[in-house]
Amino acid sequence: MISYALSTALFRGADIARMVDQVVAAGFHEVELSGDKGPVGVWLGRLGEGSAQVVQSFTQAGVLVQAVHPPATAWDNDNPDDAAREASLKEMEQCVRMASRDGIPIVIYHANMGTHPFLEEEWEANFARARESLERVASLAQELGVKLAVENLPAREIPRPTAKVSEVLRLIEGLGDHVGICLDAGHSNANGISAAEEVLEAGEKLFALHIQDNDGRGRDQHLIPGQGTTDWEAFLEALEQIHFQGVRTFEVAPGKYPETILAALDILRQMWEVR
């Protein structure tokens, strides 16, 4: 059965109980934990309420935590500074360990972060460091029974490795069946690439989706699908073509009126689930 999840990045703050109530009221039964100052911060033990209670609060309400999006401190995995890269990897590994502890099947993975310049002449060196880092985390994830979904990232008109699904496929090659792709349709559109074509290219390596929209001019806007220029009909048809059964997560920014956005996503969920 096709079902859609909510990224908890939609919600402000760290009040897990209120967040659970809003998810349930909107008719969603799956979530991806996200938001450094919200549920991920609580889950990692950085904010109040207790990390062990986060997943339990959702599951007791009948909501499955299908994935976790690590905080920004775990994205700097190709940094040429060894200390910075090691700090990022330790954060990433902590997320994998906690996902294993709490039965969260998928951890989203960012291969790099723009804390250092992305230059054309540095592309291969950046890619090589990203691959070395991913190998280390993939080994731990395999040991603990967790899947990694490496996300395609917004290029912002710079030579950033893994902006394209073809680059992600190269990065994950040979790392095992537990390492795949999280396709962010908004990132594809911002990069001037058809999200539908990247679905087809990812194929059986597609583990998870981030569904959000933008104006196609390079900005990562996290709009409600339909408010930008992504071809959603082609995207959904591509998912049907590859028989995708994985996590489909709406990753929309809260904006000024998150309740209005949540209501719109509820309507969209109902429309798309019965396609």
C-alpha positions in Angstrom: 0.0 0.0 0.0 1.3 3.5 -0.9 1.6 5.8 2.1 3.1 9.2 2.7 5.1 10.4 5.7 5.7 13.8 7.2 9.1 15.2 7.9 9.0 16.7 11.4 11.0 19.6 10.1 7.5 21.0 9.4 7.0 21.6 13.1 8.7 24.3 15.2 10.0 23.6 18.7 10.6 20.4 20.6 7.1 19.6 22.1 6.9 16.0 21.0 3.4 15.4 22.4 1.9 18.3 20.5 3.7 17.2 17.4 2.4 13.7 17.6 -1.2 15.0 18.1 -0.9 17.2 15.0 0.5 14.3 12.9 -2.3 12.0 13.9 -5.0 14.6 13.4 -3.8 15.2 9.9 -4.2 11.5 9.1 -0.5 10.6 8.7 0.8 7.3 10.1 4.5 7.7 9.3 7.2 10.3 10.0 10.8 11.1 9.4 12.5 12.6 12.4 14.1 15.9 11.3 14.8 19.4 12.7 17.9 20.0 14.7 16.1 22.1 17.3 13.1 19.8 17.4 12.7 16.1 17.6 16.2 15.1 16.4 17.7 17.3 19.1 15.5 15.6 21.7 16.2 12.2 20.2 19.9 12.8 20.4 19.6 13.9 24.1 20.4 17.5 23.4 17.1 18.9 24.5 14.6 17.9 27.2 12.0 15.2 27.4 14.4 12.2 27.1 15.6 10.6 23.9 14.1 7.2 24.5 10.6 8.7 24.7 10.6 10.3 21.2 10.0 7.2 19.1 7.8 5.7 21.8 5.5 8.7 21.8 4.9 8.3 18.1 4.5 4.5 18.1 2.1 4.6 21.0 -0.1 6.9 18.8 0.1 4.5 15.9 2.7 6.5 14.0 5.8 4.7 12.6 9.2 6.4 12.6 10.4 5.3 9.2 13.6 7.4 8.9 15.8 9.9 10.7 17.5 12.9 9.1 20.7 13.6 11.1 21.5 17.1 12.2 23.7 19.5 10.2 26.6 18.6 12.4 26.7 15.2 10.7 26.8 16.5 7.1 30.4 17.6 6.8 31.7 14.3 5.6 34.1 15.4 2.9 35.8 18.2 4.8 39.6 18.3 4.0 40.1 19.2 7.7 40.5 15.8 9.4 39.2 17.1 12.8 36.1 18.6 11.3 35.4 15.5 9.2 35.9 13.2 12.2 33.5 15.3 14.3 30.9 15.0 11.6 31.4 11.2 11.3 31.0 10.7 15.0 27.7 12.5 14.9 26.6 10.4 12.0 27.6 7.2 13.7 25.7 8.2 16.8 22.6 8.6 14.7 23.1 5.1 13.2 23.6 3.6 16.6 20.4 5.2 18.0 18.4 4.3 14.9 19.4 0.7 15.5 18.5 1.0 19.2 15.0 2.4 18.4 14.2 0.3 15.4 14.3 3.1 12.8 15.0 1.4 9.5 16.6 4.2 7.5 19.1 6.9 8.2 19.4 9.7 5.6 23.0 10.6 4.7 24.6 13.8 3.4 27.9 13.2 1.6 29.1 16.7 2.1 28.4 20.2 3.4 29.4 23.6 2.1 31.8 24.5 4.9 34.6 24.6 2.4 34.7 25.8 -1.2 33.5 23.4 -3.9 35.9 24.0 -6.8 36.1 22.1 -10.1 39.7 21.2 -9.5 38.8 19.8 -6.1 35.8 17.7 -7.3 37.6 14.3 -7.3 39.4 14.9 -4.0 36.1 15.9 -2.4 34.4 12.9 -3.9 37.2 10.5 -2.6 36.9 11.8 0.9 33.1 11.5 0.8 33.5 7.9 -0.4 36.0 7.1 2.4 33.6 8.5 5.0 30.6 6.7 3.6 32.5 3.4 3.6 33.1 3.8 7.4 29.5 4.6 8.2 28.2 1.9 5.8 30.2 -0.7 7.7 28.7 0.3 11.0 25.2 0.5 9.5 25.5 -3.1 8.1 26.7 -4.3 11.5 23.7 -2.8 13.2 21.1 -3.6 10.6 20.3 -0.1 9.5 19.9 1.2 5.9 21.6 4.3 4.7 19.9 6.5 2.1 22.4 8.9 0.5 20.6 12.1 -0.6 21.1 14.0 -3.8 22.0 17.6 -2.8 21.3 21.1 -4.2 24.2 22.1 -6.4 23.5 25.9 -6.2 25.5 26.2 -9.4 28.7 24.9 -7.9 30.7 21.7 -8.5 29.2 19.9 -5.6 29.6 16.1 -5.6 26.4 14.1 -5.3 24.1 16.8 -6.7 23.1 14.2 -9.4 21.7 10.8 -8.8 24.4 9.5 -11.2 27.0 10.8 -8.8 25.2 9.2 -5.8 25.1 5.9 -7.6 28.9 6.1 -8.2 29.5 7.0 -4.6 27.5 4.0 -3.2 28.7 1.4 -5.7 29.7 -1.8 -4.1 28.8 -0.8 -0.5 26.1 -3.4 -0.1 22.3 -3.8 -0.4 21.8 -1.7 2.7 23.1 1.5 1.1 20.8 3.3 -1.4 19.4 6.7 -2.3 17.1 9.2 -0.8 15.9 11.2 -3.8 14.9 14.7 -3.0 12.6 15.8 -5.8 13.0 19.4 -5.0 16.8 19.2 -5.2 16.5 17.6 -8.6 14.3 20.4 -9.8 16.5 23.1 -8.3 19.4 21.5 -10.1 17.6 21.7 -13.5 17.1 17.9 -13.6 13.8 16.0 -14.1 12.9 14.4 -10.8 11.1 11.7 -12.7 14.2 10.9 -14.7 16.3 10.6 -11.6 13.7 8.2 -10.1 14.2 6.0 -13.1 17.9 6.3 -12.9 18.0 5.3 -9.2 15.8 2.3 -9.8 16.1 -0.5 -7.2 18.6 1.6 -5.2 15.8 4.1 -4.4 15.1 3.7 -0.6 13.4 7.0 0.3 11.9 10.2 -1.1 11.9 13.8 0.0 8.9 15.5 -1.7 9.0 19.3 -1.9 8.9 21.9 -4.6 10.7 25.1 -5.8 10.8 27.5 -8.7 13.5 25.6 -10.6 16.0 28.5 -10.4 18.5 26.9 -8.0 16.9 27.7 -4.7 16.0 24.9 -2.2 12.7 26.4 -1.2 10.8 23.4 0.3 7.4 24.5 -1.0 4.2 22.4 -1.0 4.2 20.3 -4.2 2.4 22.2 -6.9 3.6 25.6 -5.8 6.8 25.3 -7.9 7.7 23.9 -11.3 8.4 20.2 -10.6 6.4 17.8 -12.9 4.7 15.8 -10.2 2.6 13.7 -12.7 5.7 12.5 -14.4 7.3 11.9 -11.0 4.5 9.8 -9.7 4.3 7.8 -13.0 8.1 7.1 -12.7 7.5 5.8 -9.1 4.8 3.5 -10.5 7.1 2.4 -13.3 9.8 1.1 -10.9 7.2 -0.2 -8.4 8.6 1.9 -5.6 7.3 0.8 -2.2 9.6 2.8 0.0 9.2 5.9 2.2 7.5 8.9 0.6 8.1 11.9 2.9 6.8 15.4 2.5 9.7 17.6 3.5 8.1 21.0 3.4 9.2 24.1 5.3 6.9 25.4 8.1 6.6 29.0 6.8 4.5 31.4 8.8 1.4 29.2 9.0 2.4 25.5 9.5 -1.2 24.5 10.3 -2.3 25.7 6.9 0.6 23.8 5.2 -0.3 20.6 7.2 -3.9 20.8 6.0 -2.7 21.2 2.4 -0.4 18.2 2.7 -3.3 16.1 4.1 -5.4 16.9 1.0 -2.4 16.0 -1.2 -1.7 12.8 0.7 -5.3 11.7 0.2 -5.2 12.4 -3.5 -1.9 10.7 -4.1 -2.6 7.6 -2.0 -5.5 6.6 -4.3 -3.8 7.1 -7.6 
